[in-house]
Amino acid sequence: MKRFFLLSLLSMMLLAVRPQDPWKIQASVTPGMEYYGITVANGMLGIVSSPEPLKVKDVVLAGAYDLYGRGRVSNFLRSFNLLNMTMDIDGKRVDAQSVSHMTQELDMRKAGFTSSFDVGDKASVTCTYYSLRQLPYTVLMDVSITAKKDITLGAASVMEAPDALKDVQNYYNEIDRPHVVISLLTSTAKSPTGKLLMCASNTFLFSEEHGSEPRVIHEMWDNNMHLMKFGKKIRKGETYRFSIAGSSITSAHHNDPLNEAERLTIYAKLEGRDRLLMFHQKAWDALWQSDITIEGDAQAQQDVHSMLYHLYSFVREGTALSPSPMGLSGLGYNGHVFWDTELWMYPAVLVMHPELARSMIEYRFERLEAAKRNAFSKGFKGAMFPWESAETGVEETPVWALSGPFEHHITADVAIAAWNYYCVTQDQQWLREKGWPILSATADFWSSRVERNGPGHFDIKNVVAADEWAENVDNNAFTNAAAKANLQYATAAAKILGLVPDPDWMLVSNNIPILKMDNGVTREHAAYAGEGIKQADVNLLAYPLHEITDPQQILKDLEYYGQRVPNEGTPAMTQAVFTTLYARLGKADKAYDWFKDAYIPNLNPPFRVVAETKGGTNPYFATGAGGILQSVIMGFGGIEITPGGIIQVRSKLPSNWKRLVIKGVGVEKKTFSVN
């Protein structure tokens, strides 16, 4: 643990930027600095920050996939970058070399990202953008320029197509009405195979009264880029403000994306800046009614808010979409959906906002038929969910990764998520219509998947374990225990609904083995002999599966496998499991050591964005954020999901935490606290 403290201290010295503010992460930005962008998103459209003034790095749209790039599988697509700008002051281009005193700030409460800088002795500029929570496909950017002397401003909105897109078409329209003129900068392109039509449109929102706003000019630079621009004289001491509203949508989301992109942009224009921001803030205020407060550890408070903010940003109510390990922060893991959703992100979201979690499980329900076809092709009954899923629900794992054909625990993970949704909401109609079809079909899968070798030996052979360094092993602890839980929950659901469960489900569950070693420690799989582990596996049997409930056995397994977690190469949620279990055993300071080790060595500058592994460079790792939030909510907070609803079990806080308050929990929005 000594190394953990040294890593923690070093990381905090390098990365901490005004940690006292629980809601704002601020940083100074200089040319050439190490920089990992942070994301503003609304559950559909993600915008990733750039160190360049008036630029954004990426725009990522949920649900837009095409076959290109690595692995011969569906990949997330970059959308049109509809917020990039150019600015000239007195004819000179504003860029990273011409600005000074540049600071950037993420306001998590308002879900807005602000860059501020000086342009020599001529002007100060502030630029804030939002992915509007109330409008899933729409973004807004606010720009204000304060003149230090009389200046001439030239500003342009630039629409540029990502390299992977083809057949780019650019349009410019002006809609002139007595009360408004709307200038529309619009682009369309086809995805790499031509499967999707990608569309984006934006417009200026001026602060002047109609009739006195600047004249907008359109320029076509090449097939992949065009822009609209205006000029304005600003007198010394004056502050001039304008905004850009834009929308991005594809044929995966709408049958007529070109016209819809322009309609959405027109809608935003005529709503106006103030109303757009008012409704955006109301939506985020509602999300933050479910919040976590930590007294006594200002940096942990800021970090936990960041994790909660990112999960809220990556999920949206009323969809059938589910986040990938990197959410909407980029193209990591091709935008595919793994167990990262159901086991790691979903429980925290479910407890804090069941309506958001419903979208995540709806994603699986809508792909249940694809899971049934997957089971059929492997010679099994029921439904077998793919290890990597994208738009259609077929297996999307690249063929070189053995997890595709063999990491079968994902099927149980989906079933457990469905059961937990019922437990938290007690919604029997949902259970009957959507939960039961998932639970029964996945239970049928496990009944056909086991090999029946006598009482106590209904073996599950030849799987990739939850610890993915263990490939093609027999009787993996987590796979077996998750299958048992799936079968038990399907049986319980049948009884709640007044149905007759298949008696074979409990016969199978009662005969799936959980192996032990000679020293009494739960064995990870039949051939396990003390190797290092990539991910928590055995320890998940205590939480969340509750297969192991004896505190002495839980501690024995913790102490054994805790010594087998290497110092590098493990994803952030591995240590989070140890945090949760030690907290529940009352060993809070031991839990806190694991809590810090789960993410502090994974932080990247300047906004403390979480990477997958220590020293990793692939943020934002929403999976790890979900695991760490579980360690706070279910570990230190003692929140427990039971068949009767949410309860609180005994737990203990670290010695430096004075109080933990978790508010807005479940459908009843309860408050739980630990002192």
C-alpha positions as CSV (number, residue, x, y, z in Angstrom):
1,M,0.0,0.0,0.0
2,K,3.0,2.3,0.4
3,R,3.3,2.6,-3.3
4,F,-0.4,3.5,-3.5
5,F,0.1,6.5,-1.2
6,L,3.1,7.7,-3.3
7,L,1.2,7.4,-6.5
8,S,-1.8,9.2,-4.9
9,L,0.4,12.0,-3.7
10,L,2.2,12.5,-7.0
11,S,-1.0,12.4,-9.0
12,M,-2.7,14.9,-6.8
13,M,0.3,17.3,-7.0
14,L,0.4,17.1,-10.7
15,L,-3.3,17.2,-11.4
16,A,-5.2,19.0,-8.7
17,V,-6.5,22.3,-9.9
18,R,-8.4,24.3,-7.3
19,P,-9.9,21.1,-5.9
20,Q,-12.0,23.0,-3.3
21,D,-14.8,23.8,-5.7
22,P,-17.2,20.8,-5.7
23,W,-18.8,21.8,-9.1
24,K,-16.1,23.4,-11.2
25,I,-12.9,21.9,-12.6
26,Q,-10.6,24.7,-13.8
27,A,-7.2,24.7,-15.6
28,S,-4.7,27.0,-17.1
29,V,-4.0,26.1,-20.8
30,T,-0.7,26.7,-22.5
31,P,0.6,25.7,-26.0
32,G,2.1,22.2,-26.1
33,M,0.9,21.2,-22.6
34,E,-0.2,17.6,-21.9
35,Y,-4.0,17.9,-22.6
36,Y,-6.8,15.4,-22.5
37,G,-10.2,16.8,-23.3
38,I,-13.3,16.7,-21.1
39,T,-16.8,16.1,-22.5
40,V,-20.0,18.0,-22.4
41,A,-22.8,15.7,-23.5
42,N,-26.6,15.4,-23.2
43,G,-26.9,11.6,-23.5
44,M,-27.0,11.8,-27.3
45,L,-24.5,14.3,-28.5
46,G,-21.0,14.6,-26.9
47,I,-18.6,17.5,-27.4
48,V,-14.9,17.0,-26.4
49,S,-12.8,20.0,-25.5
50,S,-9.7,21.2,-27.3
51,P,-6.8,23.3,-26.0
52,E,-7.1,25.4,-29.2
53,P,-9.2,28.6,-28.7
54,L,-12.6,28.5,-30.3
55,K,-12.3,24.8,-31.3
56,V,-13.7,21.5,-30.1
57,K,-11.8,18.2,-30.6
58,D,-14.7,15.8,-31.4
59,V,-18.4,15.7,-31.8
60,V,-19.8,12.2,-31.1
61,L,-23.4,11.2,-31.7
62,A,-24.8,8.2,-29.9
63,G,-26.3,5.4,-32.0
64,A,-24.5,6.2,-35.3
65,Y,-22.4,3.2,-36.4
66,D,-21.0,2.0,-39.7
67,L,-18.5,-0.7,-40.8
68,Y,-15.1,0.9,-41.1
69,G,-11.7,1.0,-39.4
70,R,-10.4,-1.7,-37.2
71,G,-11.9,-5.1,-36.7
72,R,-14.3,-5.4,-39.6
73,V,-17.1,-4.5,-37.2
74,S,-19.4,-1.5,-36.6
75,N,-17.7,1.6,-35.2
76,F,-18.8,4.9,-33.8
77,L,-18.7,7.7,-36.3
78,R,-17.4,11.1,-35.8
79,S,-20.1,13.6,-36.5
80,F,-19.7,17.0,-38.3
81,N,-17.8,19.4,-36.1
82,L,-20.5,22.0,-35.9
83,L,-18.9,24.3,-33.3
84,N,-15.5,25.1,-34.7
85,M,-15.0,28.8,-35.3
86,T,-12.4,31.2,-36.6
87,M,-12.0,34.7,-35.2
88,D,-10.0,37.7,-36.6
89,I,-9.4,40.8,-34.6
90,D,-8.2,43.7,-36.7
91,G,-7.5,41.3,-39.5
92,K,-5.3,39.0,-37.5
93,R,-6.3,35.4,-36.8
94,V,-6.8,34.4,-33.2
95,D,-4.9,31.1,-32.4
96,A,-3.1,29.4,-29.6
97,Q,0.1,31.5,-30.3
98,S,-1.8,34.8,-30.2
99,V,-3.7,34.4,-27.0
100,S,-2.6,34.6,-23.4
101,H,-4.0,33.8,-19.9
102,M,-6.1,31.1,-21.3
103,T,-8.2,29.3,-18.7
104,Q,-10.8,26.6,-19.2
105,E,-13.5,25.4,-16.8
106,L,-16.1,22.7,-16.8
107,D,-19.1,23.7,-14.7
108,M,-20.7,20.3,-13.8
109,R,-23.8,21.8,-12.3
110,K,-24.6,23.7,-15.5
111,A,-23.0,21.2,-17.9
112,G,-21.2,23.9,-19.7
113,F,-17.6,24.3,-20.8
114,T,-16.0,27.7,-20.9
115,S,-12.7,29.0,-22.4
116,S,-11.5,32.5,-21.5
117,F,-8.4,34.3,-22.9
118,D,-6.9,37.6,-23.8
119,V,-5.9,38.6,-27.4
120,G,-2.9,40.9,-26.8
121,D,-4.0,44.3,-25.7
122,K,-7.0,44.3,-27.9
123,A,-9.7,42.1,-26.4
124,S,-10.8,39.5,-23.9
125,V,-12.8,36.6,-25.2
126,T,-15.0,34.1,-23.4
127,C,-16.6,31.1,-25.1
128,T,-19.0,28.6,-23.5
129,Y,-20.7,25.7,-25.1
130,Y,-23.5,23.3,-24.0
131,S,-24.9,20.1,-25.3
132,L,-28.5,21.1,-24.6
133,R,-30.1,18.6,-22.3
134,Q,-33.7,19.3,-23.4
135,L,-32.9,19.0,-27.1
136,P,-31.1,15.7,-27.8
137,Y,-29.5,16.7,-31.1
138,T,-28.8,20.4,-30.5
139,V,-25.8,22.3,-29.1
140,L,-25.3,26.0,-28.2
141,M,-22.1,28.1,-28.1
142,D,-22.0,31.5,-26.5
143,V,-19.2,33.9,-27.4
144,S,-18.5,37.3,-25.8
145,I,-15.8,39.8,-26.7
146,T,-14.8,42.7,-24.5
147,A,-12.8,45.3,-26.4
148,K,-9.8,46.9,-24.7
149,K,-9.6,49.4,-27.6
150,D,-11.6,50.0,-30.7
151,I,-11.4,46.8,-32.8
152,T,-12.9,45.2,-35.9
153,L,-14.2,41.7,-35.2
154,G,-14.4,39.0,-37.9
155,A,-16.1,35.7,-36.8
156,A,-16.9,32.6,-38.8
157,S,-18.7,29.3,-38.1
158,V,-16.8,26.6,-39.9
159,M,-18.5,23.3,-40.9
160,E,-16.0,20.6,-41.8
161,A,-16.6,16.9,-42.6
162,P,-14.6,14.2,-40.8
163,D,-12.2,12.3,-43.1
164,A,-14.1,9.0,-42.9
165,L,-17.2,10.5,-44.5
166,K,-17.8,10.6,-48.2
167,D,-20.0,12.3,-50.8
168,V,-20.1,15.6,-48.8
169,Q,-22.8,18.1,-49.8
170,N,-22.8,21.6,-48.5
171,Y,-25.8,23.9,-48.4
172,Y,-26.5,27.5,-47.4
173,N,-29.9,29.0,-47.0
174,E,-31.4,32.2,-45.7
175,I,-35.0,32.3,-44.5
176,D,-36.2,35.8,-44.4
177,R,-39.3,36.6,-42.3
178,P,-40.5,40.0,-41.1
179,H,-39.4,39.3,-37.5
180,V,-36.2,37.2,-38.2
181,V,-33.6,36.3,-40.7
182,I,-32.2,32.7,-40.3
183,S,-28.9,31.9,-42.0
184,L,-28.4,28.1,-42.2
185,L,-25.0,26.5,-42.7
186,T,-25.7,22.9,-43.5
187,S,-23.7,19.8,-44.5
188,T,-24.5,16.2,-45.3
189,A,-22.3,13.2,-46.0
190,K,-22.6,9.5,-46.3
191,S,-21.0,7.2,-43.8
192,P,-18.1,5.0,-45.1
193,T,-20.2,2.3,-46.6
194,G,-23.0,4.6,-47.5
195,K,-25.3,3.1,-45.0
196,L,-26.1,6.3,-43.1
197,L,-26.7,9.9,-44.1
198,M,-25.0,12.2,-41.6
199,C,-26.3,15.8,-41.4
200,A,-25.5,18.9,-39.4
201,S,-26.7,22.5,-39.5
202,N,-26.1,25.6,-37.5
203,T,-27.0,29.3,-37.4
204,F,-26.0,32.5,-35.6
205,L,-28.0,34.0,-32.8
206,F,-27.3,37.7,-32.6
207,S,-27.9,39.9,-29.6
208,E,-29.0,42.9,-31.7
209,E,-32.6,43.7,-32.5
210,H,-33.9,42.3,-35.8
211,G,-32.9,44.6,-38.6
212,S,-29.6,45.8,-37.0
213,E,-27.9,42.4,-36.7
214,P,-24.7,41.9,-38.8
215,R,-24.8,40.7,-42.4
216,V,-23.9,37.1,-42.8
217,I,-21.7,35.9,-45.8
218,H,-21.3,32.4,-47.0
219,E,-18.0,31.1,-48.3
220,M,-17.3,27.7,-49.9
221,W,-13.7,26.6,-49.4
222,D,-13.6,23.1,-50.7
223,N,-15.9,20.1,-50.9
224,N,-15.3,19.1,-47.2
225,M,-15.5,22.6,-45.7
226,H,-17.6,25.8,-45.9
227,L,-18.4,28.6,-43.5
228,M,-20.5,31.6,-42.8
229,K,-19.1,34.8,-41.3
230,F,-19.8,38.3,-40.2
231,G,-18.0,41.4,-39.2
232,K,-18.6,43.9,-36.4
233,K,-16.9,47.0,-35.0
234,I,-16.6,47.1,-31.2
235,R,-15.7,50.2,-29.3
236,K,-13.3,50.2,-26.4
237,G,-14.9,49.0,-23.2
238,E,-17.9,47.4,-25.0
239,T,-18.8,43.7,-24.7
240,Y,-20.3,42.1,-27.7
241,R,-22.1,38.8,-27.5
242,F,-23.3,36.3,-30.1
243,S,-24.2,32.6,-30.1
244,I,-24.2,29.6,-32.5
245,A,-26.9,27.0,-32.3
246,G,-26.5,23.8,-34.3
247,S,-28.0,20.3,-34.7
248,S,-26.6,17.0,-35.8
249,I,-28.6,14.0,-36.7
250,T,-28.4,10.9,-38.9
251,S,-30.6,8.5,-40.8
252,A,-30.2,6.1,-37.8
253,H,-32.2,8.6,-35.8
254,H,-34.6,10.1,-38.3
255,N,-36.0,9.2,-41.8
256,D,-35.3,12.6,-43.1
257,P,-32.1,13.8,-41.4
258,L,-31.2,16.7,-43.8
259,N,-34.5,18.5,-43.3
260,E,-34.7,17.6,-39.7
261,A,-31.3,19.0,-38.9
262,E,-32.3,22.3,-40.3
263,R,-35.7,22.2,-38.6
264,L,-34.0,21.6,-35.2
265,T,-31.6,24.5,-35.8
266,I,-34.5,26.8,-36.8
267,Y,-36.3,25.7,-33.6
268,A,-33.3,26.6,-31.5
269,K,-32.9,29.9,-33.3
270,L,-36.5,30.9,-32.6
271,E,-36.4,29.7,-29.0
272,G,-33.5,32.1,-28.5
273,R,-30.4,31.9,-26.3
274,D,-32.1,32.7,-23.0
275,R,-34.9,30.1,-23.3
276,L,-32.5,27.5,-24.5
277,L,-30.3,28.0,-21.5
278,M,-33.2,28.2,-19.1
279,F,-34.6,24.8,-20.1
280,H,-31.1,23.3,-20.2
281,Q,-30.5,24.4,-16.7
282,K,-33.9,23.1,-15.5
283,A,-33.1,19.7,-16.9
284,W,-29.7,19.6,-15.2
285,D,-31.2,20.9,-11.9
286,A,-33.6,17.9,-12.0
287,L,-30.7,15.5,-12.6
288,W,-28.7,17.0,-9.7
289,Q,-31.7,16.4,-7.3
290,S,-30.0,13.0,-7.1
291,D,-26.5,13.8,-5.7
292,I,-23.7,12.7,-3.5
293,T,-22.2,14.9,-0.8
294,I,-18.9,14.1,0.9
295,E,-17.9,16.2,3.9
296,G,-14.3,16.3,4.9
297,D,-12.6,15.4,1.6
298,A,-12.9,18.3,-1.0
299,Q,-11.0,16.5,-3.7
300,A,-13.0,13.3,-3.4
301,Q,-16.1,15.4,-3.6
302,Q,-15.1,17.0,-6.8
303,D,-14.0,13.7,-8.3
304,V,-17.2,12.0,-7.4
305,H,-19.2,14.8,-8.8
306,S,-17.2,14.4,-12.0
307,M,-17.9,10.7,-12.2
308,L,-21.6,11.3,-11.6
309,Y,-21.7,14.1,-14.1
310,H,-20.2,11.9,-16.8
311,L,-22.6,9.1,-16.2
312,Y,-25.5,11.5,-16.3
313,S,-24.0,13.0,-19.5
314,F,-23.7,9.7,-21.3
315,V,-27.2,8.4,-20.7
316,R,-30.5,9.8,-21.8
317,E,-34.1,9.1,-20.6
318,G,-36.6,7.9,-23.2
319,T,-34.1,6.2,-25.6
320,A,-33.1,2.6,-26.2
321,L,-29.4,3.5,-26.2
322,S,-26.7,2.3,-23.8
323,P,-23.3,3.8,-23.2
324,S,-20.0,2.2,-24.3
325,P,-17.0,2.1,-21.9
326,M,-15.9,5.6,-23.0
327,G,-19.5,7.0,-23.2
328,L,-19.6,10.0,-25.6
329,S,-16.0,11.1,-24.9
330,G,-14.7,9.7,-28.2
331,L,-14.5,6.6,-30.4
332,G,-13.0,4.2,-27.8
333,Y,-13.9,0.5,-28.0
334,N,-15.7,1.4,-31.2
335,G,-18.6,2.7,-29.2
336,H,-19.7,-0.8,-28.4
337,V,-21.7,-1.9,-25.4
338,F,-20.2,-4.5,-23.0
339,W,-20.9,-5.8,-19.5
340,D,-19.3,-2.4,-18.6
341,T,-22.9,-1.1,-18.8
342,E,-24.9,-3.6,-16.9
343,L,-22.4,-4.5,-14.1
344,W,-20.5,-1.2,-13.7
345,M,-22.3,1.9,-14.9
346,Y,-25.9,0.7,-14.6
347,P,-26.2,0.1,-10.8
348,A,-25.2,3.6,-9.8
349,V,-27.4,5.1,-12.5
350,L,-30.3,2.8,-11.5
351,V,-30.1,3.9,-7.8
352,M,-29.8,7.6,-8.6
353,H,-32.1,7.9,-11.7
354,P,-34.2,4.8,-12.5
355,E,-35.6,6.6,-15.6
356,L,-32.1,6.9,-17.1
357,A,-31.4,3.2,-16.3
358,R,-34.6,2.2,-18.1
359,S,-33.1,3.4,-21.4
360,M,-30.0,1.2,-20.8
361,I,-32.1,-2.0,-20.2
362,E,-34.5,-1.0,-23.0
363,Y,-31.4,-1.2,-25.3
364,R,-31.1,-4.9,-24.5
365,F,-34.8,-5.7,-24.7
366,E,-35.0,-4.3,-28.2
367,R,-32.1,-6.6,-29.2
368,L,-33.5,-9.7,-27.5
369,E,-34.4,-11.4,-30.8
370,A,-30.8,-10.9,-32.0
371,A,-29.7,-12.6,-28.8
372,K,-32.0,-15.5,-29.5
373,R,-30.5,-15.9,-32.9
374,N,-27.0,-15.8,-31.4
375,A,-27.9,-18.6,-29.0
376,F,-29.3,-20.7,-31.9
377,S,-26.2,-20.3,-33.9
378,K,-24.1,-21.7,-31.0
379,G,-26.4,-24.6,-30.5
380,F,-28.1,-23.3,-27.3
381,K,-31.6,-22.4,-26.3
382,G,-33.0,-19.1,-25.1
383,A,-31.1,-15.9,-25.6
384,M,-27.3,-15.4,-25.6
385,F,-26.3,-11.7,-25.6
386,P,-23.2,-10.7,-27.6
387,W,-20.0,-9.7,-25.7
388,E,-19.8,-6.5,-27.9
389,S,-23.0,-5.0,-29.1
390,A,-23.7,-2.0,-31.4
391,E,-26.8,-1.0,-33.4
392,T,-28.4,-4.3,-34.2
393,G,-27.5,-6.5,-31.3
394,V,-25.5,-9.0,-33.2
395,E,-22.0,-10.0,-32.1
396,E,-19.6,-7.1,-32.9
397,T,-16.4,-8.4,-31.2
398,P,-13.4,-8.4,-33.6
399,V,-12.6,-12.0,-34.5
400,W,-9.1,-11.8,-32.9
401,A,-10.7,-11.3,-29.5
402,L,-11.8,-14.6,-27.9
403,S,-14.2,-12.8,-25.7
404,G,-16.7,-12.7,-28.6
405,P,-17.4,-16.5,-28.8
406,F,-16.6,-17.3,-25.1
407,E,-17.3,-14.5,-22.6
408,H,-20.8,-15.8,-21.8
409,H,-21.3,-14.2,-18.4
410,I,-22.6,-11.1,-20.3
411,T,-25.9,-12.9,-20.7
412,A,-26.4,-13.2,-17.0
413,D,-25.2,-9.6,-16.5
414,V,-28.1,-8.4,-18.7
415,A,-30.6,-10.6,-16.8
416,I,-29.3,-9.3,-13.4
417,A,-29.7,-5.7,-14.7
418,A,-33.3,-6.5,-15.7
419,W,-34.1,-8.0,-12.3
420,N,-32.5,-5.1,-10.5
421,Y,-34.7,-2.6,-12.5
422,Y,-37.7,-4.4,-11.1
423,C,-36.3,-4.5,-7.6
424,V,-35.7,-0.7,-7.6
425,T,-39.0,0.3,-9.3
426,Q,-41.3,-2.5,-8.2
427,D,-42.9,-2.0,-11.7
428,Q,-44.8,-5.3,-12.3
429,Q,-46.1,-4.2,-15.6
430,W,-42.6,-3.6,-16.8
431,L,-41.5,-6.9,-15.4
432,R,-44.3,-8.7,-17.3
433,E,-43.8,-7.0,-20.6
434,K,-40.0,-6.6,-20.7
435,G,-38.2,-8.0,-17.7
436,W,-39.7,-11.4,-17.9
437,P,-38.9,-12.0,-21.6
438,I,-35.3,-11.2,-20.8
439,L,-35.1,-13.2,-17.6
440,S,-36.9,-16.3,-19.0
441,A,-34.9,-16.4,-22.3
442,T,-31.6,-16.0,-20.5
443,A,-32.5,-18.7,-17.9
444,D,-33.3,-21.0,-20.8
445,F,-29.8,-20.3,-22.2
446,W,-28.1,-21.4,-19.0
447,S,-30.2,-24.5,-18.7
448,S,-28.9,-25.5,-22.2
449,R,-25.4,-24.2,-21.6
450,V,-24.5,-26.3,-18.6
451,E,-23.0,-29.8,-19.0
452,R,-24.8,-32.2,-16.7
453,N,-22.2,-34.4,-15.1
454,G,-24.1,-35.5,-12.0
455,P,-25.3,-33.8,-8.8
456,G,-23.3,-30.7,-8.0
457,H,-21.5,-30.9,-11.3
458,F,-23.6,-29.0,-13.8
459,D,-20.4,-27.6,-15.2
460,I,-20.0,-24.5,-17.4
461,K,-16.9,-25.2,-19.4
462,N,-14.8,-23.3,-22.0
463,V,-15.5,-19.7,-21.2
464,V,-13.5,-16.5,-20.9
465,A,-13.7,-15.5,-17.3
466,A,-14.7,-12.1,-16.0
467,D,-11.0,-11.9,-15.3
468,E,-10.2,-11.8,-19.0
469,W,-6.6,-13.0,-18.6
470,A,-8.2,-16.4,-18.0
471,E,-9.3,-17.6,-21.4
472,N,-11.1,-20.9,-22.3
473,V,-11.3,-22.1,-18.7
474,D,-13.9,-24.3,-16.9
475,N,-16.2,-23.4,-14.0
476,N,-15.2,-19.8,-13.7
477,A,-16.4,-18.4,-10.4
478,F,-18.1,-15.3,-11.7
479,T,-19.7,-16.9,-14.7
480,N,-21.1,-19.8,-12.6
481,A,-22.4,-17.5,-9.8
482,A,-23.9,-15.1,-12.3
483,A,-25.7,-17.9,-14.1
484,K,-27.0,-19.2,-10.8
485,A,-28.3,-15.7,-10.0
486,N,-30.0,-15.4,-13.4
487,L,-31.8,-18.7,-12.9
488,Q,-32.9,-17.7,-9.4
489,Y,-34.1,-14.3,-10.5
490,A,-36.1,-15.8,-13.4
491,T,-37.8,-18.2,-11.0
492,A,-38.6,-15.3,-8.6
493,A,-40.0,-13.2,-11.4
494,A,-42.3,-16.0,-12.5
495,K,-43.7,-16.3,-9.0
496,I,-44.3,-12.5,-8.7
497,L,-46.2,-12.6,-12.0
498,G,-48.3,-15.6,-11.1
499,L,-46.5,-17.8,-13.7
500,V,-45.1,-21.3,-13.3
501,P,-41.3,-21.2,-13.6
502,D,-39.5,-24.0,-15.4
503,P,-38.5,-26.3,-12.5
504,D,-35.3,-27.1,-14.4
505,W,-34.0,-23.6,-13.7
506,M,-33.6,-24.2,-10.0
507,L,-32.4,-27.7,-10.5
508,V,-29.6,-26.3,-12.7
509,S,-28.9,-23.4,-10.3
510,N,-28.6,-25.7,-7.3
511,N,-26.0,-27.9,-9.1
512,I,-23.7,-25.3,-10.6
513,P,-20.4,-25.6,-8.7
514,I,-18.5,-22.8,-7.0
515,L,-15.0,-24.2,-6.5
516,K,-12.6,-23.8,-3.5
517,M,-8.9,-24.2,-3.2
518,D,-7.2,-26.2,-0.4
519,N,-6.6,-23.0,1.6
520,G,-10.4,-22.3,1.6
521,V,-10.2,-19.5,-0.8
522,T,-12.8,-19.5,-3.6
523,R,-11.1,-20.7,-6.8
524,E,-11.4,-18.4,-9.8
525,H,-11.7,-21.3,-12.2
526,A,-10.9,-25.0,-12.4
527,A,-7.2,-24.6,-13.5
528,Y,-6.5,-21.5,-11.4
529,A,-3.2,-21.7,-9.6
530,G,-2.5,-18.2,-8.1
531,E,-1.9,-16.1,-11.2
532,G,-2.3,-12.4,-11.2
533,I,-5.8,-11.1,-12.1
534,K,-6.8,-8.4,-14.6
535,Q,-10.2,-7.9,-13.2
536,A,-12.2,-8.7,-10.1
537,D,-13.8,-12.0,-10.5
538,V,-14.2,-14.1,-7.3
539,N,-14.8,-11.0,-5.2
540,L,-17.9,-10.2,-7.3
541,L,-19.5,-13.2,-5.7
542,A,-19.8,-11.2,-2.5
543,Y,-21.0,-8.0,-4.2
544,P,-23.1,-7.7,-6.3
545,L,-24.0,-11.3,-6.6
546,H,-24.4,-12.2,-2.9
547,E,-23.4,-15.8,-3.7
548,I,-21.0,-15.5,-0.8
549,T,-22.3,-13.9,2.4
550,D,-20.1,-15.1,5.2
551,P,-17.9,-12.2,6.3
552,Q,-14.9,-14.5,7.0
553,Q,-15.1,-16.0,3.6
554,I,-15.4,-12.6,2.0
555,L,-12.4,-11.3,3.9
556,K,-10.4,-14.5,3.0
557,D,-11.1,-14.0,-0.7
558,L,-10.3,-10.3,-0.5
559,E,-7.0,-10.8,1.2
560,Y,-6.0,-13.5,-1.3
561,Y,-7.0,-11.8,-4.5
562,G,-6.0,-8.4,-3.3
563,Q,-2.4,-9.6,-3.5
564,R,-2.9,-10.7,-7.1
565,V,-3.9,-7.3,-8.5
566,P,-0.8,-6.0,-10.3
567,N,0.2,-2.4,-10.2
568,E,-0.6,-1.8,-13.8
569,G,-2.8,-3.1,-16.5
570,T,-6.0,-3.5,-14.4
571,P,-9.1,-1.4,-15.2
572,A,-10.3,1.1,-12.6
573,M,-13.3,-0.9,-11.5
574,T,-11.2,-3.8,-10.2
575,Q,-10.0,-1.8,-7.2
576,A,-13.5,-0.4,-6.8
577,V,-14.9,-3.9,-5.9
578,F,-12.3,-4.2,-3.1
579,T,-13.3,-0.7,-1.9
580,T,-17.0,-1.7,-1.7
581,L,-16.4,-5.0,0.1
582,Y,-13.9,-3.6,2.7
583,A,-16.3,-0.7,3.4
584,R,-19.1,-3.2,4.0
585,L,-16.9,-5.2,6.3
586,G,-16.2,-2.1,8.4
587,K,-12.6,-1.7,7.3
588,A,-13.1,1.8,6.0
589,D,-9.5,3.0,5.9
590,K,-8.5,-0.1,4.0
591,A,-11.4,0.6,1.7
592,Y,-10.2,4.2,1.2
593,D,-6.7,3.0,0.2
594,W,-8.4,0.9,-2.6
595,F,-10.7,3.8,-3.4
596,K,-7.8,6.1,-4.1
597,D,-5.9,3.4,-6.0
598,A,-8.9,2.8,-8.2
599,Y,-8.6,6.1,-10.0
600,I,-6.0,8.6,-8.8
601,P,-3.2,6.9,-10.8
602,N,-5.5,6.9,-13.8
603,L,-6.1,10.6,-13.9
604,N,-5.1,12.7,-16.9
605,P,-4.5,16.4,-17.0
606,P,-5.7,19.0,-16.9
607,F,-9.3,18.1,-15.9
608,R,-8.7,14.9,-13.9
609,V,-10.3,12.7,-16.6
610,V,-10.2,9.0,-15.7
611,A,-8.4,6.6,-18.0
612,E,-9.0,2.9,-18.1
613,T,-5.7,1.9,-16.4
614,K,-2.9,3.5,-14.4
615,G,-1.0,5.7,-16.8
616,G,-3.6,5.1,-19.5
617,T,-4.4,7.7,-22.1
618,N,-7.9,6.7,-23.2
619,P,-10.3,8.8,-21.2
620,Y,-13.1,9.1,-20.3
621,F,-13.5,5.6,-18.8
622,A,-17.2,5.6,-17.7
623,T,-16.9,2.0,-16.7
624,G,-14.4,2.9,-14.0
625,A,-16.5,5.8,-12.9
626,G,-19.5,3.5,-12.5
627,G,-17.5,1.1,-10.4
628,I,-16.1,3.8,-8.2
629,L,-19.5,5.4,-7.7
630,Q,-20.8,2.0,-6.6
631,S,-18.0,1.9,-4.0
632,V,-19.2,5.2,-2.6
633,I,-23.0,4.5,-2.9
634,M,-23.1,0.8,-2.1
635,G,-19.8,0.6,-0.2
636,F,-19.3,3.6,2.1
637,G,-23.0,4.5,1.7
638,G,-24.3,0.9,2.4
639,I,-27.1,1.2,-0.2
640,E,-28.4,-2.2,-1.2
641,I,-30.8,-3.3,-3.9
642,T,-33.2,-6.0,-2.6
643,P,-36.3,-7.7,-4.1
644,G,-38.3,-5.4,-1.8
645,G,-36.6,-2.2,-2.9
646,I,-33.6,-0.1,-1.8
647,I,-32.4,-0.4,1.8
648,Q,-29.3,0.6,3.7
649,V,-27.0,-1.9,5.3
650,R,-24.1,-1.4,7.8
651,S,-21.0,0.4,6.4
652,K,-18.3,2.7,7.7
653,L,-16.7,5.9,6.4
654,P,-13.0,6.6,6.0
655,S,-11.6,8.5,9.0
656,N,-11.2,11.7,7.0
657,W,-14.8,11.7,5.7
658,K,-17.1,13.4,8.2
659,R,-20.4,12.7,6.5
660,L,-21.7,11.1,3.4
661,V,-25.1,12.0,2.1
662,I,-26.8,10.3,-0.9
663,K,-30.0,12.1,-1.9
664,G,-32.6,11.5,-4.5
665,V,-32.3,7.7,-4.3
666,G,-34.8,5.5,-6.2
667,V,-38.3,6.3,-7.4
668,E,-39.2,7.8,-4.0
669,K,-36.1,10.1,-4.1
670,K,-35.0,9.1,-0.6
671,T,-32.0,10.5,1.3
672,F,-29.5,8.2,3.0
673,S,-26.6,9.3,5.1
674,V,-23.6,7.9,7.0
675,N,-21.8,9.9,9.7
